[in-house]
Amino acid sequence: MQHAYPSHVCACFVSTYPPRQCGIATFTAALCQALSQGQNNIPPGVMALTNTASEYQYPPEVVFEIRQNQLDGISSPVVYGTRACQSFLSP
């Protein structure tokens, strides 16, 4: 069964992401690639969980970094992600 998604659908993942080496990061990158190259071309975004001791050069789909051991600042990325997806929903 084929599903037709509205043009305003977007996806945002909170996950580790390459170049950080982690199985979940690799999976999330593959998922983002599949969404963006699929028939419905759903634009993915990633809020990357980052080690506090490391700095990564993330690709453009990473829209925010969350320091995994400093979750007290989590409200900013959540608000950002919510607003980013709402902009797709606005006419």
Secondary structure, DSSP 8 states (H G I E B T S, - for coil): ------TT--EEEEE--TTS--HHHHHHHHHHHHHHHSTT---EEEEEEE-TT------TTEEEEEETT-GGGTHHHHHHHHHHHHHHH--
